[in-house]
Amino acid sequence: MQAFLLLSHALFALGLYGILTRRNAIGLLLSVELILNAAVLNFVLFGRLFGEVQAQAFALFIIALAACEAVVGLAIVLGLSRN
């Protein structure tokens, strides 16, 4: 359990570092995805620890949000690259 929490912290730290250092849009999108994945991992771990189904359901909503964010972000990047 503790190893997964360390993994989640590492993912969040990498995402935060990426947001602070990247200048292009695709790098920022990837960094936001890392942060969202860290949040999902935390929700799943604590939901399993405390036996709460709501945390895992919320993790599914975050995954759906991340997919939508990736699609919209890449559509914006492709639209800007065509001009």
N, CA, C and O of each residue as an XYZ file, in Angstrom:
332
protein
N       0.825     -1.190      0.000
C       0.000      0.000      0.000
C       0.872      1.257      0.000
O       0.595      2.223     -0.712
N       1.916      1.223      0.804
C       2.780      2.398      0.899
C       3.547      2.631     -0.398
O       3.832      3.775     -0.752
N       3.880      1.564     -1.104
C       4.595      1.714     -2.377
C       3.717      2.420     -3.405
O       4.205      3.230     -4.192
N       2.428      2.112     -3.398
C       1.528      2.775     -4.338
C       1.342      4.245     -3.992
O       1.204      5.079     -4.888
N       1.338      4.570     -2.712
C       1.258      5.978     -2.325
C       2.511      6.741     -2.743
O       2.426      7.892     -3.173
N       3.660      6.107     -2.619
C       4.897      6.737     -3.089
C       4.867      6.922     -4.605
O       5.335      7.937     -5.121
N       4.317      5.942     -5.312
C       4.170      6.073     -6.756
C       3.244      7.235     -7.106
O       3.513      7.992     -8.039
N       2.167      7.369     -6.365
C       1.243      8.467     -6.598
C       1.907      9.818     -6.340
O       1.713     10.763     -7.105
N       2.675      9.909     -5.285
C       3.396     11.155     -4.995
C       4.413     11.459     -6.083
O       4.583     12.615     -6.470
N       5.084     10.437     -6.573
C       6.065     10.637     -7.649
C       5.377     11.098     -8.933
O       5.889     11.979     -9.623
N       4.228     10.516     -9.259
C       3.483     10.955    -10.440
C       3.051     12.403    -10.309
O       3.150     13.180    -11.259
N       2.570     12.762     -9.128
C       2.154     14.147     -8.917
C       3.342     15.099     -9.030
O       3.231     16.166     -9.634
N       4.467     14.719     -8.454
C       5.654     15.576     -8.517
C       6.143     15.732     -9.953
O       6.531     16.829    -10.358
N       6.130     14.654    -10.723
C       6.539     14.745    -12.129
C       5.576     15.625    -12.925
O       6.002     16.405    -13.778
N       4.289     15.498    -12.647
C       3.313     16.338    -13.330
C       3.468     17.804    -12.985
O       3.376     18.668    -13.858
N       3.703     18.085    -11.717
C       3.910     19.469    -11.294
C       5.185     20.050    -11.905
O       5.207     21.201    -12.339
N       6.233     19.251    -11.932
C       7.479     19.690    -12.562
C       7.260     19.968    -14.049
O       7.777     20.946    -14.589
N       6.496     19.106    -14.695
C       6.212     19.301    -16.113
C       5.413     20.557    -16.370
O       5.668     21.259    -17.349
N       4.453     20.857    -15.514
C       3.665     22.079    -15.697
C       4.532     23.316    -15.514
O       4.378     24.301    -16.236
N       5.436     23.264    -14.555
C       6.264     24.439    -14.280
C       7.364     24.646    -15.311
O       7.842     25.769    -15.473
N       7.781     23.590    -16.016
C       8.916     23.730    -16.925
C       8.559     23.667    -18.399
O       9.334     24.156    -19.221
N       7.437     23.096    -18.771
C       7.089     22.947    -20.188
C       6.542     24.243    -20.741
O       5.915     25.035    -20.038
N       6.797     24.436    -22.031
C       6.291     25.625    -22.687
C       5.298     25.288    -23.802
O       4.516     26.145    -24.211
N       5.323     24.055    -24.293
C       4.391     23.711    -25.361
C       3.119     23.093    -24.788
O       3.095     22.619    -23.653
N       2.072     23.109    -25.595
C       0.756     22.676    -25.122
C       0.703     21.171    -24.884
O       0.055     20.723    -23.938
N       1.356     20.400    -25.706
C       1.304     18.947    -25.549
C       2.014     18.524    -24.267
O       1.543     17.620    -23.576
N       3.119     19.149    -23.941
C       3.809     18.856    -22.687
C       2.958     19.195    -21.477
O       2.956     18.467    -20.485
N       2.234     20.307    -21.563
C       1.331     20.678    -20.466
C       0.192     19.682    -20.321
O      -0.190     19.329    -19.205
N      -0.350     19.229    -21.445
C      -1.424     18.241    -21.388
C      -0.947     16.938    -20.761
O      -1.659     16.329    -19.961
N       0.245     16.517    -21.121
C       0.790     15.292    -20.533
C       1.020     15.459    -19.032
O       0.810     14.523    -18.260
N       1.443     16.627    -18.628
C       1.665     16.878    -17.204
C       0.355     16.877    -16.423
O       0.293     16.360    -15.308
N      -0.677     17.449    -17.001
C      -1.990     17.433    -16.345
C      -2.502     15.997    -16.249
O      -3.113     15.621    -15.249
N      -2.258     15.200    -17.278
C      -2.658     13.786    -17.239
C      -1.947     13.051    -16.104
O      -2.557     12.227    -15.422
N      -0.673     13.340    -15.899
C       0.054     12.704    -14.798
C      -0.550     13.076    -13.443
O      -0.687     12.225    -12.564
N      -0.902     14.331    -13.283
C      -1.498     14.767    -12.020
C      -2.862     14.106    -11.804
O      -3.184     13.689    -10.691
N      -3.653     14.013    -12.861
C      -4.949     13.353    -12.731
C      -4.788     11.865    -12.431
O      -5.564     11.308    -11.654
N      -3.803     11.220    -13.026
C      -3.560      9.806    -12.731
C      -3.112      9.610    -11.286
O      -3.462      8.611    -10.658
N      -2.347     10.547    -10.761
C      -1.955     10.463     -9.354
C      -3.175     10.584     -8.450
O      -3.279      9.880     -7.446
N      -4.094     11.470     -8.801
C      -5.313     11.615     -8.011
C      -6.172     10.353     -8.077
O      -6.732      9.928     -7.066
N      -6.276      9.756     -9.258
C      -7.045      8.523     -9.410
C      -6.440      7.407     -8.571
O      -7.162      6.658     -7.914
N      -5.130      7.297     -8.593
C      -4.463      6.259     -7.807
C      -4.726      6.456     -6.314
O      -4.953      5.484     -5.592
N      -4.696      7.694     -5.852
C      -5.000      7.967     -4.444
C      -6.439      7.616     -4.098
O      -6.699      7.021     -3.052
N      -7.370      7.978     -4.962
C      -8.774      7.650     -4.693
C      -8.986      6.147     -4.618
O      -9.688      5.662     -3.730
N      -8.389      5.409     -5.539
C      -8.570      3.959     -5.541
C      -7.933      3.335     -4.299
O      -8.522      2.448     -3.681
N      -6.748      3.788     -3.936
C      -6.082      3.229     -2.758
C      -6.862      3.493     -1.475
O      -7.070      2.585     -0.670
N      -7.289      4.729     -1.288
C      -8.010      5.042     -0.059
C      -9.418      4.454     -0.065
O      -9.956      4.122      0.992
N     -10.015      4.323     -1.245
C     -11.300      3.651     -1.321
C     -11.194      2.190     -0.944
O     -12.080      1.645     -0.285
N     -10.115      1.556     -1.359
C      -9.908      0.159     -0.983
C      -9.552      0.027      0.496
O      -9.971     -0.925      1.154
N      -8.786      0.971      1.016
C      -8.379      0.924      2.417
C      -9.576      1.058      3.351
O      -9.693      0.325      4.333
N     -10.467      2.003      3.037
C     -11.601      2.258      3.907
C     -12.878      1.546      3.463
O     -13.906      1.658      4.131
N     -12.831      0.824      2.360
C     -13.986      0.072      1.892
C     -15.103      0.928      1.330
O     -16.269      0.536      1.375
N     -14.762      2.083      0.806
C     -15.770      2.995      0.260
C     -15.830      2.860     -1.258
O     -14.813      2.952     -1.946
N     -17.019      2.644     -1.757
C     -17.197      2.505     -3.202
C     -17.240      3.876     -3.878
O     -16.933      3.989     -5.065
N     -17.614      4.905     -3.142
C     -17.747      6.230     -3.727
C     -16.409      6.741     -4.253
O     -16.369      7.424     -5.276
N     -15.330      6.422     -3.575
C     -14.019      6.881     -4.021
C     -13.657      6.261     -5.361
O     -13.082      6.929     -6.221
N     -13.987      5.004     -5.543
C     -13.681      4.346     -6.804
C     -14.592      4.843     -7.922
O     -14.171      4.929     -9.075
N     -15.829      5.169     -7.586
C     -16.728      5.766     -8.579
C     -16.229      7.149     -8.990
O     -16.293      7.516    -10.163
N     -15.737      7.906     -8.026
C     -15.177      9.223     -8.338
C     -13.933      9.091     -9.210
O     -13.676      9.940    -10.063
N     -13.166      8.035     -8.997
C     -11.989      7.783     -9.835
C     -12.397      7.535    -11.281
O     -11.697      7.963    -12.199
N     -13.510      6.855    -11.499
C     -13.997      6.647    -12.857
C     -14.379      7.970    -13.523
O     -14.130      8.161    -14.713
N     -14.978      8.877    -12.762
C     -15.302     10.186    -13.311
C     -14.032     10.964    -13.665
O     -14.007     11.681    -14.665
N     -12.999     10.831    -12.867
C     -11.742     11.521    -13.172
C     -11.116     10.950    -14.437
O     -10.561     11.695    -15.245
N     -11.199      9.637    -14.614
C     -10.669      9.022    -15.837
C     -11.425      9.537    -17.059
O     -10.817      9.835    -18.087
N     -12.748      9.641    -16.948
C     -13.540     10.181    -18.058
C     -13.181     11.646    -18.320
O     -13.093     12.065    -19.474
N     -12.976     12.412    -17.270
C     -12.568     13.803    -17.423
C     -11.214     13.909    -18.101
O     -11.008     14.781    -18.945
N     -10.296     13.038    -17.742
C      -8.965     13.060    -18.357
C      -9.038     12.719    -19.843
O      -8.322     13.305    -20.655
N      -9.898     11.778    -20.192
C     -10.051     11.434    -21.607
C     -10.631     12.605    -22.396
O     -10.172     12.903    -23.499
N     -11.629     13.260    -21.837
C     -12.214     14.429    -22.506
C     -11.203     15.560    -22.620
O     -11.136     16.239    -23.645
N     -10.426     15.760    -21.582
C      -9.407     16.810    -21.601
C      -8.363     16.535    -22.671
O      -7.911     17.457    -23.349
N      -7.983     15.292    -22.827
C      -6.994     14.943    -23.845
C      -7.550     15.164    -25.245
O      -6.846     15.672    -26.117
N      -8.801     14.790    -25.467
C      -9.409     14.964    -26.793
C      -9.550     16.442    -27.135
O      -9.200     16.856    -28.240
N     -10.054     17.231    -26.212
C     -10.237     18.659    -26.480
C      -8.888     19.351    -26.653
O      -8.727     20.178    -27.551
N      -7.933     19.024    -25.812
C      -6.603     19.636    -25.912
C      -5.917     19.311    -27.223
O      -5.334     20.193    -27.854
N      -5.980     18.063    -27.638
C      -5.350     17.694    -28.896
C      -6.084     18.291    -30.091
O      -5.457     18.616    -31.099
N      -7.392     18.439    -29.994
C      -8.133     19.101    -31.064
C      -7.723     20.571    -31.194
O      -7.601     21.092    -32.303
N      -7.512     21.228    -30.065
C      -7.051     22.617    -30.090
C      -5.665     22.704    -30.692
O      -5.393     23.590    -31.502
N      -4.783     21.792    -30.305
C      -3.419     21.812    -30.838
C      -3.419     21.552    -32.336
O      -2.688     22.215    -33.072
N      -4.221     20.603    -32.804
C      -4.300     20.340    -34.236
C      -4.921     21.511    -34.979
O      -4.498     21.838    -36.087
N      -5.911     22.136    -34.385
C      -6.510     23.314    -35.026
C      -5.532     24.464    -35.138
O      -5.523     25.174    -36.143
N      -4.713     24.656    -34.130
C      -3.724     25.744    -34.192
C      -2.590     25.415    -35.154
O      -2.031     26.314    -35.782
N      -2.249     24.147    -35.275
C      -1.143     23.798    -36.165
C      -1.538     23.904    -37.640
O      -0.671     24.060    -38.500
N      -2.824     23.821    -37.935
C      -3.272     23.954    -39.325
C      -3.242     25.394    -39.806
O      -3.132     25.648    -41.006
N      -3.337     26.328    -38.888
C      -3.356     27.748    -39.285
C      -1.994     28.292    -39.490
O      -1.842     29.467    -39.826
